[in-house]
Amino acid sequence: MIDVIKGAMLLTGSSFMLLAAVGLLRLPDLLTRMHATTKAAALGVILIMLASAMHFAEVGVVARSFAIIVFILITAPIAAHVIGRAGYFVGSRLWSGTVKDELRPNYDPLTHELKSGMETQENAKRHPRNTDPD
Amino acid sequence: MDTVILISQVIMGFALVLTFVRVVRGPSLPDRVVALELFSTTVVGLVGVYAIQSGVSSFLDAAIVIALMGFLAAIGFARFLERGGPRDD
């Protein structure tokens, strides 16, 4: 029984990794490629580590497998965010079918200044309240 | 069980080949960085499967180290991209 679950987890995990690689190869631009790789690869590693935890079934090995799972879950979004940010700043081209890029009109990549489009003299004034500390 | 392990290893090896195609072809440096990160993640999976195959649980320590190195490499490449060094994509 446990062999069946283990085998299913191994096959599903490796299939997710293959899907991530296919997505990396086939999708058109940087952000869609990252969308494919981060989630599918993280899920694949999680399934394989669960399978290895079930295979060994010792306290130390299960702890190590869960440490890998937690580490992947923490670091994958951070790395994706950092690479996506850097890729946007160095000017990687978006896909021609991109519907919306809200940063483009409001953001200056050289000075890293974000505008809201509402910078008037009236909005720049300070409006003190009664509850403000002196 | 041996057959299942072999099949999953073959699938992940094929995924490595596809990722390597993107590393070679990738039009810009960020694409290559993303591909290298997927590379390290796939290698972590392969090491986990090999730990099951060989019955040696110490390979999971190597998997932890590989995951850590991949994350640090991604962060370093991103810093390098943002700070703007000499690039030759």
Contacts between the chains, C-beta under 8 A, distances in Angstrom:
chain1	res1	chain2	res2	distance
A	3	B	1	5.5
A	6	B	1	7.3
A	6	B	4	7.9
A	6	B	52	7.7
A	7	B	1	6.4
A	7	B	4	4.0
A	10	B	4	5.7
A	10	B	5	6.7
A	10	B	8	4.5
A	10	B	49	6.5
A	10	B	52	7.5
A	11	B	4	6.3
A	11	B	7	6.7
A	11	B	8	5.8
A	11	B	11	7.8
A	13	B	8	7.2
A	13	B	45	6.5
A	14	B	7	7.8
A	14	B	8	3.9
A	14	B	9	7.7
A	14	B	11	4.1
A	14	B	12	4.9
A	14	B	15	7.5
A	14	B	45	6.9
A	14	B	49	7.5
A	15	B	11	6.4
A	17	B	11	7.3
A	17	B	12	5.6
A	17	B	15	4.7
A	17	B	41	7.6
A	17	B	42	5.3
A	17	B	45	5.7
A	18	B	11	5.2
A	18	B	12	7.3
A	18	B	14	6.2
A	18	B	15	4.5
A	18	B	18	7.6
A	20	B	15	7.0
A	20	B	38	6.0
A	20	B	41	7.9
A	20	B	42	8.0
A	21	B	14	7.6
A	21	B	15	3.8
A	21	B	16	7.5
A	21	B	18	3.9
A	21	B	19	4.9
A	21	B	22	7.9
A	21	B	38	6.7
A	21	B	42	7.3
A	22	B	15	8.0
A	22	B	18	6.2
A	24	B	18	7.1
A	24	B	19	6.1
A	24	B	22	5.1
A	24	B	34	7.0
A	24	B	35	6.1
A	24	B	38	5.8
A	25	B	18	5.0
A	25	B	19	7.8
A	25	B	21	6.0
A	25	B	22	5.4
A	30	B	28	7.3
A	30	B	30	5.3
A	30	B	31	5.8
A	30	B	34	6.9
A	33	B	22	7.8
A	33	B	31	6.6
A	33	B	34	5.7
A	34	B	34	5.4
A	37	B	34	6.0
A	37	B	35	8.0
A	37	B	37	7.1
A	37	B	38	4.5
A	37	B	41	7.8
A	41	B	38	5.5
A	41	B	41	4.3
A	41	B	42	6.8
A	42	B	41	7.2
A	44	B	41	7.7
A	44	B	42	7.9
A	44	B	45	5.8
A	45	B	41	5.8
A	45	B	44	5.6
A	45	B	45	5.2
A	45	B	48	7.4
A	45	B	67	8.0
A	48	B	8	7.9
A	48	B	45	4.7
A	48	B	48	4.5
A	48	B	49	6.1
A	49	B	48	5.6
A	49	B	60	7.9
A	49	B	63	7.9
A	51	B	48	7.6
A	51	B	52	6.7
A	52	B	48	4.9
A	52	B	49	7.8
A	52	B	51	5.6
A	52	B	52	5.2
A	52	B	57	8.0
A	52	B	60	6.7
A	55	B	52	4.8
A	56	B	57	5.2
A	58	B	57	7.1
A	60	B	57	7.3
A	61	B	57	4.5
A	61	B	60	6.5
A	64	B	57	7.5
A	64	B	60	4.6
A	64	B	61	6.9
A	64	B	64	6.9
A	65	B	48	7.9
A	65	B	60	6.4
A	67	B	64	6.5
A	68	B	44	7.1
A	68	B	48	7.7
A	68	B	60	6.7
A	68	B	63	5.8
A	68	B	64	5.7
A	68	B	67	6.3
A	71	B	64	6.9
A	71	B	67	5.7
A	71	B	68	7.4
A	72	B	41	7.4
A	72	B	44	7.6
A	72	B	67	6.2
A	75	B	67	7.2
A	75	B	71	4.3
A	76	B	41	7.8
A	78	B	71	7.6
A	78	B	75	7.8
A	79	B	37	6.0
A	79	B	71	5.7
A	79	B	74	4.1
A	79	B	75	6.6
A	79	B	78	7.8
A	82	B	74	6.9
A	82	B	75	5.9
A	82	B	78	4.2
A	83	B	30	6.0
A	83	B	33	5.6
A	83	B	34	6.0
A	83	B	37	7.4
A	83	B	74	6.0
A	83	B	77	7.4
A	83	B	78	5.1
A	85	B	78	7.2
A	85	B	82	7.4
A	86	B	30	6.4
A	86	B	77	7.8
A	86	B	78	4.2
A	86	B	79	7.8
A	86	B	81	3.9
A	86	B	82	4.8
A	87	B	28	7.6
A	87	B	30	3.5
A	87	B	81	7.2
A	89	B	81	7.4
A	89	B	82	5.8
A	90	B	28	7.5
A	90	B	29	7.5
A	90	B	30	6.8
A	90	B	81	5.3
A	90	B	82	7.7
A	90	B	84	7.8
A	92	B	28	5.3
A	92	B	30	5.5
A	92	B	31	7.6
